[in-house]
Amino acid sequence: MSVAFIAVWADLTPRPLSETESGSQNSENPSVRLSLRTRLLLPLLAVLLADVGATGWAARLAAEREERRITDQLNAVARTLTESRTFPLTARVLDQMKGLSGAEFVLTKRGGDQITTFPERVELGSGASNVLLRDREEYRLLRVRLPENHPNAGDTLAVCYPESLRRAAIRDAVRPPLGIGIAFFAVGLILFALGSRIVSRVRGLELQTRAIAAGNFAAPIPSGPNDELRDLAESIGAMARQLAAFAEQSKQTERLRVLGQFSGGLAHQLRNAAAGAKLAVQLHLKEHGSESRESLDVALRQLARIEMNLSQFLMLGKPTAVNKLELDLTEVLTGAVSLYRPQAKHLGIALRWTRGGPVPLTGDAISLGHLFVNLVGNAIDAAGPGGTVEVRCEGRAVEVSDSGKGPPPEIAERLFETFVTGKEQGIGLGLTVAKQAADDHGGAIRWFRREECTVFRVEF
């Protein structure tokens, strides 16, 4: 009990407060902080101490009351025997009184003879002694000299009450208040233990939230029985996991922001360099006619592809002004396919595209060119050497299929997100640009597997 009191009292002593705690301190009493442990457990401790005091007081009161009852009983017996004017005190009368009171009686006559309820003669000792020891039993003595008007005038009557009976009577009287007090004390201890456990768990949650506030999102979650505090702990754990995800996302966003600033400047410079190289080739063709025409045409297409890709990168995520005009969808597809024919031929890829009749469409030729160039380029990369790529146009629906094994399962649902790619050397921008172009034209783009081929379908 003293240890528990010291533990609770320790919470009452003032301690230095952190800035956060001092800022939220009660303005009425800013110097003393009453902890939850103190508010919850100190009243319980006071109840326990009051119970101990009340139980002790009630037990003592019961013992004193029983002591008085026994004394009054012996006095009443002594009065009854001494005030009788008719019946002399005989062995039979004393035996009957013994059965009624539980006491032993010794009648000492003036000549020294005894009448006693003991089995044999008893030496009472001096008249000042009020205690008798006989056969390891202690008796309390009450000596009474019989008056002159009594039939046994001049004799001395000793009432011997066994201490064992007196103690048993006191124990019986004290047992009920002690039992009730002990029961209340046990209940108080249980409540004290439960309160301490609750306070400890609350303290654990406090430490958990402080760890989260300090950035330690992997701090352990306090365990305990399945109750409201457990629910709160699980909620804090879920919050910590979400904060960890947000923190990681923020770091990723910051890295992408820095990368975007760097790559944007680099892409701008590369685009200018590609435009300059393209202009130089065009001037060369203009000055030297048809010499090396085919190889230079290939170089021009590749430079145009580089310039287009860099333009896509610089415009990624920015609102684009789509200049929609009447155009032929098959013409746009032919341009995208012709851009990759040299690469397909070099890799041994069968690039199939049969141009049909005109398919009128209102759209932006540059934006649609970006869309189909990315789809055909991705198909070339996915098919690999010796593979097959087929471009089909059915009305206003275009399908680009390849014989590759398809995207990895872990990214299959996120193919159109920025920087998501299954290629070792890819950066994950092509399909994002394609989807943005399709959305700008009110179209829809999706992908699926069909007959061991991966198919991207665009519908306007």
C-alpha positions as CSV (number, residue, x, y, z in Angstrom):
1,M,0.0,0.0,0.0
2,S,2.8,2.4,0.9
3,V,4.5,1.7,-2.4
4,A,1.4,2.5,-4.3
5,F,0.9,5.7,-2.3
6,I,4.4,6.8,-3.1
7,A,3.9,6.0,-6.8
8,V,0.8,8.1,-6.9
9,W,2.2,10.9,-4.8
10,A,5.2,11.2,-7.2
11,D,2.7,12.4,-9.8
12,L,1.7,15.2,-7.6
13,T,5.1,16.7,-7.4
14,P,5.8,19.6,-9.8
15,R,8.1,18.7,-12.7
16,P,9.6,20.7,-15.6
17,L,7.2,21.0,-18.5
18,S,7.9,20.9,-22.2
19,E,6.9,23.8,-24.4
20,T,3.9,21.9,-25.6
21,E,2.7,21.0,-22.2
22,S,3.3,24.4,-20.7
23,G,1.3,26.0,-23.6
24,S,-1.7,23.8,-22.8
25,Q,-1.4,24.1,-19.0
26,N,-4.5,25.2,-17.0
27,S,-4.3,28.9,-16.6
28,E,-5.9,28.7,-13.1
29,N,-2.9,26.7,-11.7
30,P,0.0,26.9,-14.1
31,S,2.6,25.6,-11.6
32,V,1.2,22.2,-10.8
33,R,0.2,19.5,-13.3
34,L,-2.2,16.8,-12.1
35,S,-1.6,13.8,-14.2
36,L,-4.3,11.3,-15.3
37,R,-2.7,8.8,-12.9
38,T,-3.2,11.2,-10.0
39,R,-6.8,12.1,-11.0
40,L,-7.8,8.5,-11.4
41,L,-5.8,6.6,-8.8
42,L,-5.5,9.1,-5.9
43,P,-9.3,8.9,-5.1
44,L,-9.1,5.1,-5.2
45,L,-6.1,5.2,-2.8
46,A,-8.0,7.5,-0.5
47,V,-10.9,5.1,-0.5
48,L,-8.6,2.2,0.3
49,L,-7.1,4.1,3.2
50,A,-10.5,5.1,4.4
51,D,-11.7,1.5,4.2
52,V,-8.7,0.3,6.3
53,G,-9.5,2.9,8.9
54,A,-13.2,2.2,8.9
55,T,-12.6,-1.5,9.1
56,G,-10.2,-1.1,12.0
57,W,-12.6,1.2,13.8
58,A,-15.6,-1.1,13.3
59,A,-13.6,-4.2,14.4
60,R,-12.4,-2.5,17.5
61,L,-16.0,-1.2,18.3
62,A,-17.3,-4.7,17.8
63,A,-14.7,-6.2,20.1
64,E,-15.4,-3.6,22.8
65,R,-19.1,-4.2,22.5
66,E,-18.6,-8.0,22.9
67,E,-16.3,-7.4,25.8
68,R,-18.9,-5.3,27.6
69,R,-21.6,-7.9,26.8
70,I,-19.5,-10.7,28.4
71,T,-18.7,-8.5,31.5
72,D,-22.4,-7.5,31.9
73,Q,-23.4,-11.2,31.5
74,L,-21.0,-12.2,34.3
75,N,-22.1,-9.4,36.5
76,A,-25.7,-10.4,35.9
77,V,-24.9,-14.0,36.8
78,A,-23.1,-12.9,39.9
79,R,-26.1,-10.7,41.0
80,T,-28.5,-13.4,40.4
81,L,-26.6,-15.8,42.6
82,T,-25.8,-13.3,45.4
83,E,-29.2,-11.7,45.6
84,S,-31.1,-14.9,46.1
85,R,-32.6,-15.0,49.7
86,T,-34.2,-18.5,49.4
87,F,-32.0,-20.9,47.5
88,P,-28.6,-21.8,48.9
89,L,-25.7,-22.3,46.4
90,T,-25.3,-26.0,46.0
91,A,-23.3,-28.1,43.4
92,R,-26.5,-28.7,41.4
93,V,-27.3,-25.0,41.3
94,L,-23.8,-24.1,40.2
95,D,-23.8,-26.8,37.5
96,Q,-27.1,-25.4,36.1
97,M,-25.6,-21.8,36.0
98,K,-22.5,-23.2,34.3
99,G,-24.7,-24.7,31.5
100,L,-26.5,-21.3,31.1
101,S,-23.4,-19.0,31.2
102,G,-20.5,-21.2,30.1
103,A,-18.5,-20.1,33.2
104,E,-17.0,-22.2,35.9
105,F,-17.9,-21.5,39.5
106,V,-16.0,-21.9,42.8
107,L,-17.8,-21.4,46.1
108,T,-15.3,-21.2,49.0
109,K,-16.9,-21.5,52.4
110,R,-15.6,-19.8,55.5
111,G,-14.2,-23.0,56.8
112,G,-12.1,-23.5,53.6
113,D,-14.3,-26.1,51.9
114,Q,-15.2,-25.7,48.2
115,I,-18.1,-26.4,46.0
116,T,-16.8,-26.1,42.4
117,T,-17.9,-27.0,38.9
118,F,-14.2,-27.9,38.1
119,P,-13.4,-31.6,38.3
120,E,-11.3,-31.0,41.4
121,R,-10.4,-28.4,44.0
122,V,-9.0,-25.1,42.7
123,E,-6.5,-22.8,44.3
124,L,-7.7,-19.3,43.5
125,G,-4.6,-17.5,44.9
126,S,-4.7,-14.2,46.5
127,G,-7.7,-12.0,46.4
128,A,-6.0,-9.4,44.2
129,S,-5.6,-11.7,41.3
130,N,-8.3,-11.8,38.6
131,V,-6.7,-14.4,36.4
132,L,-6.7,-18.2,36.9
133,L,-4.5,-20.6,35.0
134,R,-5.6,-24.2,35.1
135,D,-4.7,-27.0,32.7
136,R,-3.2,-24.6,30.2
137,E,-6.5,-22.7,30.2
138,E,-6.8,-19.1,31.3
139,Y,-9.8,-17.9,33.2
140,R,-11.0,-14.4,34.1
141,L,-12.1,-14.2,37.7
142,L,-14.9,-12.3,39.3
143,R,-14.9,-12.6,43.1
144,V,-18.1,-11.9,45.1
145,R,-18.5,-12.1,48.9
146,L,-22.1,-13.3,49.7
147,P,-24.0,-10.9,51.9
148,E,-25.3,-11.6,55.5
149,N,-28.8,-12.1,54.4
150,H,-27.9,-14.8,51.9
151,P,-28.2,-18.5,52.8
152,N,-24.5,-18.8,52.1
153,A,-23.6,-15.7,54.1
154,G,-19.9,-15.1,54.5
155,D,-18.9,-17.5,51.7
156,T,-17.0,-16.3,48.6
157,L,-18.2,-17.0,45.1
158,A,-15.7,-16.9,42.2
159,V,-17.0,-16.8,38.6
160,C,-14.4,-18.1,36.2
161,Y,-15.0,-17.2,32.6
162,P,-12.7,-19.0,30.0
163,E,-10.6,-16.7,28.0
164,S,-11.0,-19.0,25.0
165,L,-14.7,-18.4,25.0
166,R,-14.2,-14.7,25.4
167,R,-11.7,-14.6,22.5
168,A,-14.0,-16.7,20.3
169,A,-16.9,-14.4,21.1
170,I,-14.8,-11.4,20.2
171,R,-13.6,-13.1,17.0
172,D,-17.2,-13.8,16.0
173,A,-18.2,-10.2,16.7
174,V,-15.2,-8.8,14.7
175,R,-15.4,-11.2,11.8
176,P,-18.4,-9.5,9.9
177,P,-16.9,-6.0,9.8
178,L,-13.5,-7.4,9.0
179,G,-15.0,-9.5,6.2
180,I,-16.8,-6.6,4.7
181,G,-13.8,-4.3,5.0
182,I,-11.5,-6.9,3.4
183,A,-14.0,-7.4,0.5
184,F,-14.1,-3.6,-0.1
185,F,-10.3,-3.5,0.1
186,A,-10.0,-6.3,-2.4
187,V,-12.4,-4.5,-4.8
188,G,-10.4,-1.3,-4.3
189,L,-7.2,-3.1,-5.1
190,I,-8.7,-4.5,-8.3
191,L,-9.9,-1.1,-9.3
192,F,-6.5,0.4,-8.5
193,A,-4.8,-2.3,-10.6
194,L,-7.2,-1.7,-13.5
195,G,-6.8,2.0,-13.2
196,S,-3.0,1.6,-13.2
197,R,-3.2,-0.6,-16.3
198,I,-5.4,1.9,-18.1
199,V,-3.1,4.8,-17.2
200,S,-0.1,2.8,-18.4
201,R,-1.8,2.0,-21.7
202,V,-2.8,5.7,-22.1
203,R,0.8,6.6,-21.4
204,G,1.9,4.1,-24.1
205,L,-0.4,5.8,-26.6
206,E,1.0,9.2,-25.6
207,L,4.5,7.9,-26.3
208,Q,3.3,6.5,-29.6
209,T,1.9,9.8,-30.7
210,R,5.0,11.7,-29.6
211,A,7.1,9.2,-31.7
212,I,4.8,9.8,-34.7
213,A,5.1,13.6,-34.2
214,A,8.9,13.2,-34.2
215,G,8.7,11.3,-37.5
216,N,9.1,7.8,-36.2
217,F,6.2,6.2,-38.1
218,A,7.4,2.7,-37.4
219,A,7.1,3.0,-33.6
220,P,5.5,-0.1,-32.0
221,I,1.8,-0.1,-31.2
222,P,0.8,-0.8,-27.6
223,S,-1.0,-4.1,-27.2
224,G,-3.7,-5.0,-24.7
225,P,-7.2,-6.4,-24.3
226,N,-9.8,-5.9,-27.1
227,D,-11.4,-2.7,-25.9
228,E,-11.8,1.0,-26.8
229,L,-8.1,1.7,-26.0
230,R,-7.1,-1.1,-28.4
231,D,-9.3,0.5,-31.1
232,L,-7.6,3.8,-30.4
233,A,-4.2,2.2,-30.7
234,E,-5.1,0.5,-34.0
235,S,-6.4,3.9,-35.2
236,I,-3.1,5.5,-34.3
237,G,-1.3,2.7,-36.1
238,A,-3.4,3.2,-39.2
239,M,-2.7,6.9,-39.0
240,A,1.0,6.2,-38.7
241,R,1.0,4.0,-41.7
242,Q,-0.9,6.6,-43.7
243,L,1.5,9.3,-42.6
244,A,4.4,7.1,-43.5
245,A,2.9,6.7,-47.0
246,F,2.3,10.5,-47.3
247,A,5.9,11.2,-46.2
248,E,7.3,8.8,-48.7
249,Q,5.0,10.3,-51.4
250,S,6.2,13.8,-50.4
251,K,9.8,12.7,-50.8
252,Q,9.0,11.1,-54.1
253,T,7.1,14.3,-55.2
254,E,10.1,16.4,-54.1
255,R,12.5,14.2,-56.0
256,L,10.2,14.4,-59.1
257,R,10.0,18.1,-58.8
258,V,13.8,18.5,-58.7
259,L,14.1,15.9,-61.5
260,G,11.4,17.8,-63.5
261,Q,13.3,21.1,-63.1
262,F,16.5,19.5,-64.3
263,S,15.1,17.4,-67.0
264,G,12.9,20.2,-68.3
265,G,15.9,22.4,-68.9
266,L,17.8,19.5,-70.4
267,A,14.9,18.6,-72.7
268,H,14.6,22.2,-73.8
269,Q,18.3,22.2,-74.8
270,L,18.1,18.9,-76.5
271,R,15.0,20.0,-78.5
272,N,16.9,23.0,-79.7
273,A,19.9,20.9,-80.6
274,A,17.6,18.4,-82.5
275,A,15.9,21.3,-84.3
276,G,19.3,22.7,-85.3
277,A,20.4,19.2,-86.6
278,K,17.2,18.8,-88.5
279,L,17.6,22.2,-90.1
280,A,21.2,21.4,-91.1
281,V,20.1,18.2,-92.8
282,Q,17.3,20.0,-94.6
283,L,19.8,22.6,-95.9
284,H,22.2,19.8,-96.9
285,L,19.4,18.1,-99.0
286,K,18.5,21.5,-100.5
287,E,22.1,22.1,-101.6
288,H,23.1,18.6,-102.8
289,G,19.9,17.4,-104.3
290,S,19.2,13.6,-104.2
291,E,22.6,12.4,-103.1
292,S,22.2,10.1,-100.1
293,R,18.5,11.0,-100.1
294,E,17.2,7.8,-98.4
295,S,19.6,7.8,-95.5
296,L,19.1,11.5,-94.9
297,D,15.4,11.1,-95.0
298,V,15.8,8.5,-92.2
299,A,17.9,10.9,-90.2
300,L,15.3,13.6,-90.7
301,R,12.5,11.3,-89.5
302,Q,14.6,10.3,-86.4
303,L,15.4,13.9,-85.6
304,A,11.7,14.8,-86.0
305,R,10.9,11.9,-83.6
306,I,13.4,13.2,-81.1
307,E,12.0,16.7,-81.4
308,M,8.4,15.4,-81.0
309,N,9.3,13.3,-77.9
310,L,11.0,16.3,-76.3
311,S,8.0,18.5,-77.0
312,Q,5.7,15.9,-75.5
313,F,7.9,15.8,-72.4
314,L,7.9,19.6,-72.0
315,M,4.1,19.7,-72.4
316,L,3.4,16.8,-70.1
317,G,0.8,17.7,-67.5
318,K,0.3,21.2,-68.9
319,P,-3.0,22.2,-70.4
320,T,-2.7,22.0,-74.2
321,A,-4.4,24.1,-76.8
322,V,-5.8,21.5,-79.3
323,N,-6.2,23.0,-82.8
324,K,-8.9,20.7,-84.2
325,L,-9.3,20.6,-88.0
326,E,-10.7,18.2,-90.5
327,L,-8.1,15.5,-91.2
328,D,-7.7,11.9,-92.4
329,L,-7.1,9.4,-89.6
330,T,-5.3,7.0,-92.0
331,E,-2.9,9.7,-93.0
332,V,-1.9,10.2,-89.4
333,L,-1.5,6.5,-88.9
334,T,0.6,6.2,-92.1
335,G,3.0,8.9,-90.8
336,A,3.4,7.1,-87.5
337,V,4.1,3.7,-89.1
338,S,6.5,5.2,-91.7
339,L,8.5,6.7,-88.8
340,Y,9.3,3.2,-87.4
341,R,9.7,1.2,-90.6
342,P,13.5,1.6,-90.7
343,Q,13.8,0.5,-87.1
344,A,11.4,-2.5,-87.6
345,K,13.3,-3.5,-90.7
346,H,16.6,-3.4,-88.8
347,L,15.2,-5.5,-86.0
348,G,13.5,-8.0,-88.3
349,I,10.1,-7.0,-87.0
350,A,7.1,-7.5,-89.3
351,L,5.3,-4.2,-89.2
352,R,1.9,-4.6,-90.9
353,W,-0.2,-1.7,-91.9
354,T,-2.6,-1.7,-94.8
355,R,-3.8,1.7,-95.6
356,G,-7.5,1.8,-96.5
357,G,-9.8,4.5,-97.5
358,P,-9.9,8.0,-95.9
359,V,-11.4,8.2,-92.4
360,P,-12.4,11.8,-91.7
361,L,-11.9,13.0,-88.2
362,T,-11.9,16.4,-86.5
363,G,-8.8,16.7,-84.4
364,D,-5.3,18.0,-84.0
365,A,-2.8,16.3,-86.3
366,I,0.2,16.9,-84.0
367,S,-1.5,15.6,-80.9
368,L,-2.9,12.5,-82.7
369,G,0.6,12.0,-84.2
370,H,2.0,11.9,-80.6
371,L,-0.7,9.3,-79.7
372,F,0.0,6.8,-82.5
373,V,3.7,7.3,-82.6
374,N,3.9,6.3,-78.9
375,L,1.6,3.3,-79.4
376,V,3.6,2.0,-82.4
377,G,6.9,2.7,-80.7
378,N,5.8,0.8,-77.6
379,A,4.6,-2.1,-79.8
380,I,8.0,-2.2,-81.6
381,D,9.8,-2.3,-78.2
382,A,7.5,-4.9,-76.8
383,A,7.6,-7.2,-79.9
384,G,11.4,-7.4,-79.9
385,P,13.6,-8.8,-82.7
386,G,11.7,-11.2,-84.9
387,G,8.3,-10.1,-83.5
388,T,5.2,-8.8,-85.2
389,V,3.4,-5.5,-84.9
390,E,0.1,-4.9,-86.6
391,V,-1.8,-1.6,-87.0
392,R,-5.5,-1.8,-87.9
393,C,-8.1,0.9,-88.5
394,E,-11.8,0.0,-88.3
395,G,-13.8,3.2,-88.8
396,R,-12.9,5.5,-85.9
397,A,-11.3,2.7,-83.8
398,V,-7.6,2.0,-84.1
399,E,-5.8,-1.1,-82.8
400,V,-2.1,-1.5,-82.4
401,S,-1.1,-5.1,-81.4
402,D,2.2,-6.7,-80.8
403,S,3.4,-10.3,-80.2
404,G,5.2,-9.4,-77.0
405,K,4.4,-11.1,-73.6
406,G,2.6,-8.0,-72.3
407,P,3.2,-5.7,-69.4
408,P,4.3,-7.1,-66.0
409,P,1.4,-7.9,-63.7
410,E,2.6,-5.5,-61.0
411,I,2.0,-2.5,-63.2
412,A,-0.7,-3.8,-65.4
413,E,-3.4,-1.7,-63.7
414,R,-1.3,1.5,-63.8
415,L,0.1,1.5,-67.3
416,F,-1.3,5.0,-68.1
417,E,0.2,6.6,-65.0
418,T,3.2,8.9,-65.3
419,F,6.6,7.2,-64.9
420,V,5.1,3.7,-64.8
421,T,6.9,1.4,-67.2
422,G,8.0,-2.2,-67.6
423,K,11.0,-1.4,-69.8
424,E,14.5,-1.5,-68.4
425,Q,15.4,1.7,-70.3
426,G,11.9,3.3,-70.3
427,I,10.8,6.4,-68.4
428,G,7.0,5.8,-68.5
429,L,5.8,8.9,-70.5
430,G,4.6,7.4,-73.8
431,L,1.3,6.0,-72.7
432,T,0.6,9.0,-70.4
433,V,1.0,11.2,-73.5
434,A,-1.2,8.9,-75.5
435,K,-4.0,8.9,-72.9
436,Q,-3.8,12.7,-72.6
437,A,-4.2,13.0,-76.4
438,A,-7.1,10.6,-76.5
439,D,-8.8,12.5,-73.7
440,D,-8.3,15.8,-75.5
441,H,-10.2,14.3,-78.5
442,G,-13.0,12.8,-76.4
443,G,-11.7,9.3,-77.0
444,A,-10.9,6.3,-74.9
445,I,-7.9,4.1,-74.8
446,R,-7.5,0.7,-73.2
447,W,-5.4,-2.4,-73.5
448,F,-6.1,-6.2,-73.3
449,R,-4.6,-9.5,-74.3
450,R,-5.9,-11.4,-77.4
451,E,-4.6,-14.5,-78.9
452,E,-1.1,-14.3,-77.4
453,C,-0.9,-10.6,-78.4
454,T,-1.1,-7.3,-76.5
455,V,-3.6,-4.9,-78.0
456,F,-4.0,-1.2,-77.5
457,R,-7.4,0.1,-78.7
458,V,-8.3,3.7,-79.2
459,E,-11.9,4.7,-80.0
460,F,-13.0,8.1,-81.0
